[in-house]
Amino acid sequence: MDRRLYRSDTNKMLSGVCGGIGEYFNIDPTLIRLAWVILSVPTALFGGLIAYIIAAIIIPNR
């Protein structure tokens, strides 16, 4: 089984990164978004924002 990570076209808020990760791991994308925010708070949101932008550039659309 060849699974690939893509940005979501249907489950997106900004660019579909968290939706795509949720689809890949077969979990609710809201939990991914919540975890992303919680893990970004200690870095004053700057590290999480940079990581999201990089993921949006690197992860392809379906």
C-alpha positions as CSV (number, residue, x, y, z in Angstrom):
1,M,0.0,0.0,0.0
2,D,1.6,3.3,-1.2
3,R,0.2,6.2,0.9
4,R,1.3,9.7,0.2
5,L,0.8,12.9,2.2
6,Y,-1.1,15.6,0.3
7,R,-2.7,18.9,1.4
8,S,-6.5,18.5,1.7
9,D,-8.8,20.1,-0.9
10,T,-12.0,19.6,1.1
11,N,-10.8,19.8,4.8
12,K,-8.9,23.0,4.9
13,M,-8.9,26.3,6.8
14,L,-5.9,28.0,5.4
15,S,-4.0,25.8,3.0
16,G,-5.1,22.3,3.9
17,V,-1.9,21.1,5.8
18,C,-3.6,20.0,9.0
19,G,-6.5,18.5,7.0
20,G,-4.1,16.5,4.9
21,I,-2.2,15.2,7.9
22,G,-5.5,14.2,9.5
23,E,-6.5,12.3,6.3
24,Y,-3.1,10.6,6.2
25,F,-3.4,9.3,9.7
26,N,-7.1,8.8,9.5
27,I,-8.0,11.1,12.5
28,D,-10.0,14.2,12.9
29,P,-8.2,17.3,11.4
30,T,-9.6,19.4,14.3
31,L,-7.4,17.4,16.7
32,I,-4.3,18.1,14.4
33,R,-5.2,21.8,14.4
34,L,-5.6,21.9,18.2
35,A,-2.3,20.0,18.7
36,W,-0.5,22.4,16.3
37,V,-1.7,25.4,18.3
38,I,-0.9,23.9,21.6
39,L,2.6,23.0,20.5
40,S,3.1,26.4,18.9
41,V,2.3,28.4,22.0
42,P,5.7,27.7,23.8
43,T,7.5,29.1,20.8
44,A,5.3,32.3,20.9
45,L,3.6,31.0,17.7
46,F,6.6,32.0,15.6
47,G,8.0,28.5,15.3
48,G,4.6,26.9,14.5
49,L,3.9,29.5,11.9
50,I,7.2,29.0,10.1
51,A,6.7,25.2,10.2
52,Y,3.1,25.6,8.8
53,I,4.4,27.8,6.0
54,I,7.2,25.4,5.1
55,A,4.7,22.5,5.2
56,A,2.3,24.3,2.9
57,I,5.1,24.9,0.4
58,I,6.6,21.3,0.6
59,I,3.4,19.2,0.8
60,P,1.8,18.9,-2.7
61,N,-1.9,19.3,-3.6
62,R,-3.7,16.2,-4.5
